[in-house]
Structure formats: structure tokens, C-alpha cells
Amino acid sequence: RPEPMTLAIGDGANDVPMITEAHVGVGISGNEGMQAVRSADYAIAQFRYLKRLMLVHGRNNYRRVAVVILYSLYKQMAFVTSLFLFNIVNGWSGTAIYDSWIMVGFNALYTFLPPIVYGFMEQDVRAETAMSVPQLYGAGQRNENFNGVQLGVWLGNGLVHCA
């Protein structure tokens, strides 16, 4: 059973405490000023944009963030485990397996580019499909993309790819 999360939607100064207390706050810019927008996590111009914000952008954001976090942990598991195994074989001598420029380049290349490319390119369903089939949003509520099993799979792959 998914843990409850709160979404607060407001359009004025009287909604600011509610928006800041909720897990996710959405401010609507309108006649009552911009106080709600300034204190919110997300801002929209009109209430009718809320459905798209949640069902398309919220769903895609959850999936992308989950994969980027798991990828970062996988990358570090593969990289650090290779250093650890090399030191075991060399009797903990402190000899470096990689030159320092390779270590910096590896982290820069594999930390910077893949999340950027993935963030721009990944879309498993079209926006229209996500809007018309709200059941797709349930995967995020059930933590299907980011949980202990997924973490174990990604870290296990990091160990295997290290060796």
C-alpha cells in the first residue's frame, strides 16, 4: 500500500502555509498576487494545467529521477569496486590503477552526459497517452521504479560489470 503524499494547490498569500507544509506545492499565478507561486515547488499559470503537470511531467520526472539516482549508484559501484579489488590483488600497496585524469574524466563523462541525454530523450509513452490513461501514474505511487529491489539489481549489475 503506498504511503500517502500531500499536494497543496494555492493561488494567494493565505495558501502559503499549506503549500509549504505539503510534500509538493503548486502555486497558481493569479489575481491574488505571486506569494503562492514564490513559495511553491511548481508554478502554473492556470488551474487547467494541473492535470498535465501531474500526469505527464510528474510521472516523467519521477521515472527520470529514479533512473538517474540508480545510474549514479551503479556507476560508483562499478568504479569504486574495481579500485577496491585492485588494491586487494596488490596487497593494499596504494598503487593507483587509473591515472588521475582518467578518474576525473570518467566521473565527468559518465556523470554529466548520460543524465542530460536521458533527461531530454526518455519518454516511454506519449503525453497524450499519459493524459488519457491515468493508471500509468500508479507506478510512481507504488514506487515501482525506485525501491530496494531496483537498488539491488542496479548495484548487482555494478558489481558484475566491475569484474
ABEGO torsion letter per residue (X at the ends): XBBBBBBBBBABAAAAAAAAABABBBBBBBAAEAAAAAABABBBABAAAAAAAAAAAAAAAAAAAAAAAAAAAAAAAAAAAAAAAAAAAAGGAGBBABBAAAAAAAAAAAAAAAAAAAAAABBABBAAAAAABAAAAAAAAAGAABBAAAAAAAAAAAAAAAX
